[in-house]
Amino acid sequence: MLSNRLLMRKGRIEVTELYPTPYFLVCEQTLQQNIQDIASALDLMWPHASIAYSVKTNALPWILKWMNENGVLAEVVSDDEYRLAKLCGFEDRRIVFNGPVKGEEMFSQAVQNDAYINLDSKGDLLRLKKNPPKSAERIGVRINIPPELFVEGDIGYQEDGFRFGYSKENGELLQVVQELRELFCNARFGLHTHVNSVTRSPEVYRQTARYVAGIIRAYSLEPAFIDVGGGFFGGVPGKPMPYEYIRAIRDELLSVVDPKKTKLIVEPGSAAIGSAVELHTTVIDVKDTARARIVTTDGSRIHIDPLWRKKEYLFSTDAKGSPFSKQIVCGYTCMDNDRIMAFENGPELAEGDHIVYHRVGNYTITFGGPFIKGYPAVYAKKKDGSIVMIRKPMDMVEYYRLETC
């Protein structure tokens, strides 16, 4: 299908180029603005800081290379992500290695080459003791945060708590702290904390920072760095801005650390790439059943909703039809639940019309596999307005080669 129509966006008309749909479009200007917003907040409130892009959020090599070229670190959570970051130009010193599944080889490389390493499991501590670095200043300890700190609804794991890190309440955190002190002769090391927030409220980060401040006092720590993770909003009108998160964190930590001596690390994923990506699709069939108007498109819910939870999207269309009561917009797959949205009281969609989904950069471009169809193409709209292909669409010859020995 070809997308070369006019799109209505809040009263503005933009001409799209002639590209086969479906495809993703990354806006470099939006990406740069998102990173600049985070950097400006840090410059204002915690200048001794680093931004580490969460590779899992969108691991497209073009995006990783862009981050590296623009001074952003890479935050990785697997050996494969570590290797990918290296392929995209990141030096080990500019990689933050997180997660519970670090392998022996990459852990050793990270230690030897001075990457940031946040310990998460007993295996991490054993590997560190077997092959300790010369300095502890790039070693961090992830803290398991108690869920009762938060308002019900802010997080999704009230009953069983969070999976990651060492718990203060059962004594494991203190044990790790004591072992690091013995291993490094009381040298400074870092602390890492991140919680999966449903609401992404700055209050979640405030409560987390307050809890960390209590640990710093209780254990008489002087952290080399504090890595507060990511998961906050960015580039979304009406939602909290980066400075609101940094201010909440700073307010709670200032009483226990000196920002000139303790580095702050933030790990944005969604805040960096989420609002910078669109998915362009075309209507390929319209039919009526006894119960509904079904509109099939060449995009899929796979592309824009990896967790299959969303019920509505920010989108635009070039459809010119008269208002129609309800249309069920679906994807191309043979799964009956590949229903993207119920489009109510909008223009009647016809074959060849286009739907563009906005702010869909999180866990989309590289999350899914070649299910039924191969990966869509990805284009980037550069700051000068030019558009370049940064990933070609996957064909079945490539897939065959990938899946055969």
PyMOL commands that set and color helices and strands:
alter all, ss='L'
color gray80, all
select helices_A, chain A and resi 28-45+55-57+61-69+79-87+92-94+104-112+122-130+147-149+172-183+202-218+242-253+270-276+301-304+396-403
alter helices_A, ss='H'
color red, helices_A
select strands_A, chain A and resi 2-3+6-9+12-15+19-20+23-27+49-54+73-76+95-97+116-119+139-144+166-167+190-192+225-227+263-266+277-288+293-297+315-317+323-330+339-347+354-358+377-381+387-391
alter strands_A, ss='S'
color yellow, strands_A
deselect
rebuild
show_as cartoon
